[in-house]
Amino acid sequence: MMRSGAVLTAAAQAEGVGATAAELAEDLQLTAASDGSVITVEAGGDTGAEAAARANAVVAAYQAYVKADATNVAAAAVAATTGQAAANDDGLNQQRATVSGINARLAQFDDGVQTVDQAVAPTTPSSPVPLRDGLIAAVVGALLAAGVVLWRRGSRPADTRTMLRGAGVPVLGALDAGSPRGPAPAVDLEGASAALLSLDFATADRAPGPVLVSDLRAGAGSADVVVALASAAVARGSSVAVISLDADPAPLLGRLGVPVVPAPLSRASEAGSFLVPAQRVTDPEGRTGCRVGRLSPRLVRGGELDGVFATLLGAHDLVLLHSGPLSTSPDGYAAVRASAAVVAVVSAEDSAQEVSEAWTALGDRLVVAGRRVDGAVLTRRRRGVRRPASGSGAPALPGGAAQPKPPQRPVVSGASDR
């Protein structure tokens, strides 16, 4: 009611207001107490006196509106009472008593509004405030300066994403990554699921085959991306096989929960029996849905990969191959021709120049193989993770195998909440 056209039109006509009803509506602020018994009226103006006049005018107009409305209601009640003919003197006396009671209640009610405090002109304006505005300007200036520095360094994720799009490579998503020998980040199942679906869309027209996940530059976090994709696939009910083509499989195996590096597969006929369970990748019911293995370099470069992968795809819904940078990894590069899709893992912390140089080297390799990158995943380095001191690698096992350092926190459980 206080914001109604009748109230604001009457308030706009008061002395010292200097505003139309529409202008009052824009500057008016009403705050009601929790029980609705008190309403605070605030108004603005070019001067303190004008602001106070507007607030007081709205209150006065509201009081007049309420009183007029109560008077009209009382008049209607009186008319309804006196409009009925009295049957006798007792009836006439009862009518007179009713009318007298209505008028008495109207006089007692008056406008039904009590002004607790009149608005007074403030001694200082609410704006501008030089000190506050100066501090805000200083903060904004510092942020702009920091933005310019980051832009000049060329290391912003937006720069990398723009560069990848310019190269015609779809960005499948952005995931967290840890240092190769440090703690693994918690898997973001929502983000990993979105990246996996993006990969499905990007390869919808391809024949089934393994997906090769490789670092663009060493340390970009491809092991964490493989774990995230495997976890997302298992969470949706798929069976996953992860095959390491990296010269040092310990970081990947540690993140998957494999305590001992398995012996490498050396014959294609053994493809169905050389995998071990990944203890840290389970479905929502706690069952292991991912198995892990590695191939010997002799088998990778011997032309038997098609048979190995066909056997694995017959037993698993998704086969993920993990490799270091294809520009420096012979085993990963050898598996390109047998892969259905190639995914490059790019660190968002690398500068634009570093990404450009590595991308050129990768492109030269893939052109020779007649392939291209089907998608890219950006990785964000989790802060506060330190690299281990020199000489703190995994201990050796008999036979030359290495035992990966156990991760300091679980990677994922399909039933866990984010």
C-alpha positions, 0 to 999 in steps of 0.5 A, a space after each residue: 500500500 505504501 508503494 501504491 500510486 495513490 500514496 506516492 502521487 500524494 507524497 510527490 505533491 508535498 513541499 520540499 519533495 521535488 520528485 515525481 511518483 515514479 522517481 520516489 518509487 525508484 529511491 524508496 526503500 521499505 524495511 518491515 520488522 519480523 512481526 510487521 508492526 514497524 516499517 522503516 522508510 528510507 528515501 534518497 535525495 540530492 541533499 539531506 533535507 530533500 531526502 528527509 522531506 521525501 521520507 516524511 512525505 511518504 509516511 504522511 501520505 500513507 497515514 492520510 490514505 489509511 485514514 481516508 480508507 477507514 473513513 470510507 469503510 465506516 461511512 459504508 457501514 453507517 449507510 448499510 445500518 441506517 438503510 434498513 427501516 426500523 420496525 419500532 422504537 427499540 429497533 431505531 434505538 439499536 440503529 443509533 447505538 450501532 452508528 454511534 459505535 462505528 463513529 466512536 471506533 473510527 475516532 479512536 482508530 484515526 489513521 491507525 499509524 503512529 510515527 515513531 521517529 521523523 526522518 531528519 536530514 543526515 549530516 554527511 552524504 552516504 556517497 561519495 565517500 572519498 576514503 572508501 572510494 580511494 581504497 576501492 580504486 587502489 584495490 581495483 588498480 592492483 587487480 588490474 596490474 596483476 592481470 596485466 602481469 599474468 597476461 604478459 606472462 602468457 600463462 593463463 588457462 584462458 590463453 592455453 584454451 584459446 590456443 587449443 581452440 585455434 589449433 582446432 582441438 576440442 577442450 574436453 575439460 579441466 581437472 586437478 593434478 598433483 606432482 608426479 611423486 606427490 599426493 594425488 588430488 581428490 578426483 572430481 567425478 563431476 568434472 571427470 564425467 563431463 570430460 569422458 562424455 565430451 570424449 564420447 561425443 568427439 569419437 562417436 563416429 570411430 570404431 571401438 579402440 583404446 584411448 591414448 592419454 599423453 602429456 603434452 609436456 613432461 609433468 602435465 598430470 596425465 596420470 591423474 587424468 587417466 585415474 579421473 577418466 577411469 573413475 568416471 567410467 567405473 562410476 557409471 558402470 563400465 569395466 576399464 583396463 588401464 595400460 601403462 606405456 610409460 617408462 616409469 609406471 610407478 606414479 600411475 600405479 601408486 595413484 590407482 592403488 597397485 602396491 607392486 609393479 606387475 610384470 610386463 606382458 610380453 606375448 599377445 596370447 597372455 593379454 587376458 591374464 596379465 592385469 591386476 586390480 586397481 584397488 582405489 578405483 571402485 564402483 558405487 558398491 565398492 567393487 573394483 571395476 578397473 584393472 591395470 597392466 603394462 606392456 613390454 617395449 618388445 611387444 609394443 614395437 613388434 606389431 602385435 598391438 592390434 591383437 592385444 587391444 582386441 582381446 582387452 576390448 572384448 573384456 572391457 568397455 574402455 581401454 585407457 593407454 597412459 604415456 609420457 609425451 609422445 614427442 619423447 616416448 617411443 612406446 607411446 608413439 608406437 601405440 598411436 596407430 592402434 589407438 582410436 583416440 589421442 588425448 593430450 594433457 596440457 598444464 594450464 600453468 605452462 606459458 603460451 610459448 611452452 605450449 606452442 613449442 610442445 604442440 609443434 613437436 607433437 604435431 610433427 610426430 602425429 603428421 608422420 603417423 597420419 593422426 591428429 589430437 582428438 581432444 585436450 584436457 587442461 590440468 590445474 596444479 593443486 597448490 601446496 604440493 611439494 616435490 620430493 627431495 632428490 633420492 626419495 624415489 620408490 625402492 627397487 624390488 627383486 627382478 628390477 621391478 620398482 614399488 610405487 610410493 603409496 599415495 598419501 590420500 585415497 584417489 577415489 571411491 565410486 561411492 564417495 561424495 564430492 
